[in-house]
Amino acid sequence: MGAKIGTFAAIYERAMRHSSHSSSGLVRLLGSVAATALVAVSLGGCQTLGSPDITGALGAKAEMTPQAADPAKSVEALGERYRANPRDADAGVRYGNALRVNGQRQQAVAVLEQTLLANPSNKVVLGAYGRALVDNGNYQLGFDTLTKAHTPANPDWRILSIQGTALDQLGNHEDARRYYASALKLAPGEPSVLSNLGLSYVLTKELPKAETTLRQAYERNPGDARVRQNLGLAIGLQGRFAEAEAMVKADLPPDEAAANVAYLKQMLAGNGDPRRTGPRTSAADAPARS
């Protein structure tokens, strides 16, 4: 299943729902918009059981779990298997992941929580549950759960990357970047991690550094629409609207790409709130993550 491409308008709307501790004006724009894009990237997209799609806003195709999700199976079929044996760790992880990818985030958390109760020491379940928590906005609990999903002696770069996104959402940007650095030591040049790192720089308004990092991610995986969208966001936030529009045109119809960039112009002109400058463009939400 291909990932849908969200627009800046959809990102902004999601950001407003998760920006209770953001400040006003342009800081709020840069912080909340990028934070939401980060979750979309690292957690979003129709990918695999445990990939840190935050890029998406990050788009790694690799998995956090050893079993690959079967795209031919529907959520209903996976649910039937899970309900036949709720203690089955593999069935619970597959079903929970399918729910998360389908946008049913709270249901995914509930299923994986029950699976974890039946399998409290299973690191695959811990990883899936922690990621679902982060995707659902439970950043601190998600981070703490993911800490138990791997060990210092055997760290998982995918989990480290998702932990970084959780820390970014909590405002702990320096700590987040240490996690990204650790992930990159284990997976040098991994575009999903680079994309998360680039969005971390957007959160702190280090836009040239964000662009450089996101370009590295794009060069390593130019086919990932989520990475292109993130790069377009970083470019657009610097006022280079034509370049941003050209970037997102690869994934959006021309009129939607133009509306996307026009919306970003409204946000910047309105000091972070497009409602001050005119009507919002409509956009479909992008699926949840990294």
C-alpha atoms as one frame of an Amber mdcrd trajectory, in Angstrom:
protein
   0.000   0.000   0.000   1.536   3.285  -1.040   1.763   6.110   1.424  -0.476
   9.076   0.750   1.206  12.428   0.642  -0.016  14.901   3.196   0.047  18.635
   2.608   1.384  21.469   4.708  -2.227  22.310   5.511  -2.821  18.839   6.949
   0.466  19.052   8.844  -0.551  22.403  10.302  -3.966  21.136  11.381  -2.379
  18.163  13.135   0.212  20.454  14.651  -2.444  22.676  16.183  -3.865  19.643
  17.944  -0.482  18.840  19.518   0.941  22.302  20.233  -0.261  22.955  23.780
   3.242  23.808  24.976   4.323  25.747  21.876   4.819  29.460  22.029   3.076
  31.938  19.743   3.983  33.353  16.350   6.675  32.000  14.078   8.239  29.942
  16.868   4.939  28.102  17.213   4.819  27.586  13.458   8.312  26.165  13.247
   7.966  24.108  16.387   4.539  22.581  16.043   4.535  22.110  12.273   7.896
  20.407  12.274   7.055  18.357  15.317   3.987  16.988  13.630   5.889  16.395
  10.419   8.457  14.537  12.483   5.851  12.142  13.817   4.422  11.687  10.374
   7.881  10.976   9.061   9.202   8.668  11.633   5.947   6.941  12.282   3.776
   7.392   9.290   3.241   5.628   6.037   2.066   2.198   4.995   5.300   0.446
   5.643   6.443  -2.440   7.779   5.954  -3.739  11.268   8.353  -1.436  12.955
   9.997   1.006  10.606  10.701   4.477  11.960   8.623   6.234   9.361   8.707
   9.414  11.116   9.850  10.999   8.115   7.450   9.807   6.389   8.256  12.398
   7.965  10.911   9.308   7.848  10.801   6.513   5.621  12.946   3.547   6.427
  11.788   0.395   4.772  13.642  -1.784   7.268  11.739  -3.290  10.140  11.971
  -3.089  13.894  10.639  -6.643  14.028  11.861  -9.718  12.199   8.458 -10.574
  10.695   7.272  -8.694   7.637   3.692  -7.550   7.518   1.708  -9.288   4.779
   0.156  -6.541   2.638  -2.337  -9.031   1.209  -3.991  -9.480   4.580  -6.616
  -7.015   5.618  -6.969  -5.515   9.072 -10.035  -7.681   9.514  -8.164 -10.895
   8.723  -5.363  -9.995  11.093  -7.934  -9.126  13.721  -9.563 -12.519  13.359
  -6.236 -14.229  13.886  -5.528 -12.094  16.938  -8.932 -12.712  18.488  -8.491
 -16.448  17.995  -5.481 -16.306  20.323  -4.946 -12.925  22.050  -1.835 -14.272
  23.771  -0.050 -14.878  20.461   2.717 -12.260  20.349   3.172 -12.369  16.577
  -0.563 -12.070  15.920  -0.837  -9.157  18.326   2.095  -7.284  16.804   0.832
  -7.785  13.252  -2.679  -6.693  14.118  -1.516  -3.733  16.182   0.766  -2.595
  13.396  -2.003  -2.924  10.821  -4.300  -0.801  12.981  -1.581   1.835  13.429
  -0.861   1.990   9.701  -4.595   2.270   9.062  -4.785   5.347  11.290  -6.491
   3.527  14.175  -3.835   4.583  16.651  -5.699   4.253  19.909  -6.925   0.800
  18.947  -3.351  -0.169  18.067  -2.168   0.931  21.496  -4.959  -1.039  23.182
  -4.224  -4.237  21.245  -0.486  -4.030  21.810  -0.961  -3.240  25.487  -2.956
  -6.439  25.893  -0.360  -8.350  23.885   2.357  -7.005  26.152   0.460  -8.057
  29.274   0.520 -11.609  27.920   4.161 -11.358  26.801   5.825  -8.917  29.226
   9.424  -9.732  28.315   9.012  -9.969  24.542  11.205  -7.263  23.027   9.417
  -7.330  19.679   6.131  -6.607  21.441   7.801  -3.919  23.545   9.132  -2.289
  20.392   5.787  -2.356  18.611   3.941  -1.071  21.688   6.466   1.714  22.267
   6.249   2.851  18.686   2.448   2.812  18.786   2.540   4.946  21.937   4.809
   7.520  20.304   2.624   7.535  17.201  -0.400   8.172  19.418   1.253  11.111
  21.190   2.226   9.255  24.391   5.825  10.349  24.028   7.273   9.798  27.502
   5.671   6.394  28.041   6.616   5.430  24.506  10.224   6.447  25.075  10.402
   4.518  28.351   8.849   1.442  26.752  11.260   1.527  23.831  14.176   1.665
  26.268  13.173  -1.839  27.362  12.888  -3.080  23.784  16.646  -3.322  23.253
  19.785  -3.448  25.347  22.973  -1.371  25.430  24.853  -4.482  24.385  22.558
  -5.040  21.408  21.030  -1.680  20.417  18.592  -1.329  17.529  19.108   1.753
  15.357  15.426   1.822  14.410  14.365   2.010  18.027  17.023   4.627  18.758
  15.628   6.760  15.924  12.064   6.521  17.206  13.276   7.360  20.710  14.905
  10.425  19.221  11.611  11.537  17.720   9.890  11.067  21.079  12.500  13.257
  22.737  12.090  15.892  20.022   8.363  15.934  20.667   9.086  16.401  24.372
  11.345  19.368  23.571  14.598  17.579  24.473  16.291  18.294  21.166  19.914
  17.864  22.231  19.147  14.487  23.786  17.194  13.527  20.659  20.195  14.269
  18.469  22.380  12.059  20.615  19.986   9.211  19.897  20.082   9.983  16.174
  23.876  10.042  16.323  23.895   6.637  17.993  21.498   5.309  15.361  23.733
   6.639  12.571  26.756   4.905  14.076  24.899   1.626  13.706  23.392   2.503
  10.305  25.652   5.106   8.640  23.825   7.343   6.212  20.411   5.797   6.898
  17.974   8.236   5.232  15.149   7.736   7.736  17.423   8.743  10.602  18.840
  11.668   8.628  15.300  12.805   7.878  14.371  12.718  11.554  17.543  14.616
  12.401  16.775  17.226   9.760  13.316  17.792  11.181  14.854  18.083  14.638
  16.829  21.055  13.328  13.620  22.531  11.913  12.144  22.376  15.398  14.922
  24.611  16.702  14.746  26.918  13.645  18.202  25.866  12.403  16.803  25.830
   8.888  20.020  25.795   6.787  21.307  22.874   8.845  17.912  21.196   8.493
  18.004  21.607   4.730  21.532  20.212   4.471  20.618  17.152   6.518  17.366
  16.557   4.651  19.175  16.877   1.330  21.516  14.110   2.473  18.482  11.953
   3.234  16.957  12.818  -0.140  20.146  12.010  -2.032  20.280   8.605  -0.372
  16.610   7.857  -1.018  15.215  10.161  -3.715  12.246   7.879  -4.245  10.782
   8.415  -0.784   7.949  10.927  -1.083   8.014  11.615   2.652  11.648  12.720
   2.528  10.865  15.014  -0.406   7.947  16.516   1.479  10.119  17.181   4.527
  12.801  18.777   2.388  10.154  20.893   0.701   8.931  22.030   4.106  12.438
  23.060   5.192  12.954  24.947   1.936   9.573  26.638   2.101  10.064  27.760
   5.680  13.089  29.710   4.424  10.853  31.591   1.995  12.004  29.804  -1.173
   8.475  28.994  -2.231   9.076  28.241  -5.925  11.750  25.708  -5.025   9.516
  24.155  -2.381   6.658  23.872  -4.869   8.927  22.205  -7.419   9.935  19.696
  -4.766   6.402  18.691  -3.778   5.107  18.675  -7.378   6.717  15.269  -7.787
   4.102  13.818  -5.443   1.087  16.101  -5.763  -1.116  17.307  -8.616   0.015
  20.768  -9.780  -2.985  22.573  -8.284  -2.564  20.833  -4.947   1.179  21.549
  -4.899   0.485  25.219  -5.563  -2.171  25.308  -2.830   0.268  23.606  -0.495
   2.869  26.321  -0.959   0.256  29.086  -0.871  -0.829  27.766   2.497   2.749
  27.907   3.741   2.987  31.502   2.532  -0.179  32.280   4.502   1.292  30.759
   7.636   4.470  32.780   7.365   2.686  35.999   6.443   0.242  35.491   9.293
   2.999  34.985  11.866   2.211  31.303  12.229  -1.567  31.279  11.914  -3.123
  31.197   8.430  -6.475  32.095   9.912  -5.182  35.657  10.191  -4.636  35.982
   6.456  -7.475  34.150   4.782  -9.188  30.813   4.342  -7.268  27.594   4.695
  -6.728  25.258   1.811  -8.273  21.858   2.303  -6.102  18.780   2.460  -6.383
  15.153   3.303  -4.448  13.982   6.320  -1.355  11.946   5.774  -1.295   8.541
   7.463   0.546   8.268  10.745   4.222   6.827  11.144   7.658   7.154  10.791
